[in-house]
Amino acid sequence: MERAGSKLKRVREKLGLTYRDVEKASQQIAEYRASDEYAIALSRLADIENKGTVPTIFRLYSLCAIYRLDFDETLRWYGVPVDFLASESLRITHQSTHPLHFNSKGPLLLPDSEEGQIDFTRTTFLGQFLRQWGKNGLAYLNGSDARQYRYGIMGLNDWSMHPILHPGSIVLVDESRRRISPGGWTSELDRPIYFVEHRSGYRCGWCSLHGQTLLVHSHPSSQVPPELFALTDVDVLGQITGVAMRFESKSQRRARSATSSTASPNR
């Protein structure tokens, strides 16, 4: 497999750039950014190309700018699995509810099956497709336009919307739907659920406005009390429009039963 440094060298030579050209260009970037971290000396560039020296993120930025390279693709040359960043993060569990700051780039490429494309209008066992599709799993929730969406994840201790949203669920937050709906739903399944940021963390729940106060309701079965927030202390990030979750395990049931029914798991 061709080394990353060799690839950078090949790109430079195709552009007809000398070491001196690259050094001067990097100095321009460093001056514009007011940081010497972006500057690449002749000797450093030679080491990057010929000795396998890994450039700093600042120097890699300069090389990508000078060579017109995609930053993520260049990271892949160095073995950084940027495509798996979102799924990698899910291996690390947190107890509190929080947003995921990953943006899906480009259209979702669905895997092929022997019978053709998967028909998502029918119940389907994905089975062997998950290995090749896994890194795009979050992107599937987005639909066709990812620009208006963000992700969130329910904390393992957050039972506030159970059984509709289970602890550990990944939720899709539509930032274009931030206005609290005053009504129009016919059941708890139709009522909008919002992802809310407050001074000490995040909260998911049904919301209602009362003057300058936002009331975040929990699901009655969760035994988690509702919370009141002043509008100046809270930000509605958007409405939850998609969810990926797994059902609770027996160990989770035991952990929950050991918790006081009157105490909020978010506190």
Solvent accessible surface area in square Angstrom, and as a share of the most:
residue,aa,sasa,rsa
1,M,234,1.04
2,E,73,0.33
3,R,112,0.41
4,A,10,0.08
5,G,3,0.03
6,S,33,0.22
7,K,45,0.19
8,L,0,0.00
9,K,69,0.29
10,R,103,0.38
11,V,28,0.16
12,R,20,0.07
13,E,96,0.43
14,K,154,0.65
15,L,89,0.44
16,G,59,0.57
17,L,46,0.23
18,T,75,0.44
19,Y,59,0.22
20,R,124,0.45
21,D,57,0.29
22,V,0,0.00
23,E,22,0.10
24,K,114,0.48
25,A,27,0.21
26,S,0,0.00
27,Q,81,0.36
28,Q,125,0.55
29,I,32,0.16
30,A,6,0.05
31,E,137,0.61
32,Y,174,0.66
33,R,119,0.44
34,A,95,0.73
35,S,34,0.22
36,D,124,0.64
37,E,90,0.40
38,Y,33,0.13
39,A,27,0.21
40,I,2,0.01
41,A,50,0.39
42,L,55,0.27
43,S,79,0.51
44,R,88,0.32
45,L,1,0.01
46,A,27,0.21
47,D,36,0.19
48,I,1,0.00
49,E,1,0.01
50,N,78,0.40
51,K,158,0.67
52,G,38,0.36
53,T,40,0.23
54,V,106,0.61
55,P,12,0.07
56,T,57,0.33
57,I,115,0.59
58,F,75,0.31
59,R,59,0.22
60,L,6,0.03
61,Y,87,0.33
62,S,0,0.00
63,L,0,0.00
64,C,9,0.05
65,A,46,0.35
66,I,18,0.09
67,Y,6,0.02
68,R,194,0.71
69,L,39,0.20
70,D,88,0.46
71,F,71,0.30
72,D,35,0.18
73,E,71,0.32
74,T,1,0.00
75,L,32,0.16
76,R,89,0.32
77,W,55,0.19
78,Y,54,0.21
79,G,59,0.57
80,V,65,0.37
81,P,78,0.49
82,V,32,0.19
83,D,58,0.30
84,F,97,0.40
85,L,102,0.51
86,A,19,0.15
87,S,39,0.25
88,E,79,0.35
89,S,34,0.22
90,L,59,0.29
91,R,184,0.67
92,I,116,0.59
93,T,86,0.50
94,H,98,0.44
95,Q,97,0.43
96,S,71,0.46
97,T,5,0.03
98,H,38,0.17
99,P,12,0.07
100,L,14,0.07
101,H,133,0.60
102,F,50,0.21
103,N,122,0.63
104,S,30,0.20
105,K,160,0.68
106,G,58,0.56
107,P,118,0.74
108,L,46,0.23
109,L,136,0.68
110,L,60,0.30
111,P,12,0.07
112,D,97,0.50
113,S,22,0.14
114,E,174,0.78
115,E,156,0.70
116,G,31,0.30
117,Q,121,0.54
118,I,17,0.09
119,D,67,0.35
120,F,74,0.31
121,T,124,0.72
122,R,178,0.65
123,T,149,0.86
124,T,63,0.37
125,F,179,0.75
126,L,39,0.20
127,G,21,0.20
128,Q,121,0.54
129,F,19,0.08
130,L,97,0.48
131,R,217,0.79
132,Q,104,0.46
133,W,14,0.05
134,G,37,0.35
135,K,82,0.35
136,N,42,0.21
137,G,33,0.32
138,L,21,0.11
139,A,15,0.11
140,Y,92,0.35
141,L,40,0.20
142,N,9,0.05
143,G,59,0.57
144,S,126,0.81
145,D,47,0.24
146,A,29,0.23
147,R,212,0.77
148,Q,61,0.27
149,Y,43,0.16
150,R,59,0.22
151,Y,7,0.02
152,G,0,0.00
153,I,27,0.14
154,M,2,0.01
155,G,1,0.01
156,L,51,0.25
157,N,67,0.34
158,D,0,0.00
159,W,21,0.07
160,S,0,0.00
161,M,0,0.00
162,H,18,0.08
163,P,61,0.39
164,I,32,0.16
165,L,5,0.03
166,H,13,0.06
167,P,7,0.04
168,G,28,0.27
169,S,0,0.00
170,I,20,0.10
171,V,0,0.00
172,L,5,0.03
173,V,3,0.02
174,D,2,0.01
175,E,58,0.26
176,S,79,0.51
177,R,122,0.45
178,R,109,0.40
179,R,188,0.68
180,I,17,0.09
181,S,31,0.20
182,P,120,0.75
183,G,33,0.32
184,G,84,0.81
185,W,75,0.26
186,T,125,0.73
187,S,52,0.34
188,E,76,0.34
189,L,138,0.69
190,D,82,0.43
191,R,49,0.18
192,P,22,0.14
193,I,18,0.09
194,Y,4,0.01
195,F,1,0.00
196,V,0,0.00
197,E,64,0.29
198,H,31,0.14
199,R,198,0.72
200,S,104,0.67
201,G,23,0.22
202,Y,50,0.19
203,R,1,0.00
204,C,0,0.00
205,G,0,0.00
206,W,13,0.04
207,C,3,0.02
208,S,24,0.15
209,L,89,0.45
210,H,105,0.47
211,G,65,0.62
212,Q,138,0.61
213,T,41,0.24
214,L,0,0.00
215,L,33,0.16
216,V,0,0.00
217,H,44,0.20
218,S,12,0.07
219,H,11,0.05
220,P,107,0.67
221,S,62,0.40
222,S,5,0.03
223,Q,107,0.48
224,V,12,0.07
225,P,48,0.30
226,P,75,0.47
227,E,23,0.10
228,L,122,0.61
229,F,26,0.11
230,A,45,0.35
231,L,60,0.30
232,T,127,0.74
233,D,47,0.24
234,V,21,0.12
235,D,59,0.30
236,V,20,0.12
237,L,13,0.06
238,G,0,0.00
239,Q,32,0.14
240,I,19,0.10
241,T,57,0.33
242,G,17,0.17
243,V,59,0.34
244,A,45,0.35
245,M,78,0.35
246,R,187,0.68
247,F,165,0.69
248,E,28,0.13
249,S,52,0.34
250,K,158,0.67
251,S,61,0.40
252,Q,42,0.18
253,R,140,0.51
254,R,157,0.57
255,A,67,0.52
256,R,62,0.23
257,S,94,0.60
258,A,91,0.71
259,T,70,0.41
260,S,65,0.42
261,S,62,0.40
262,T,111,0.64
263,A,50,0.39
264,S,9,0.06
265,P,31,0.19
266,N,49,0.25
267,R,202,0.74
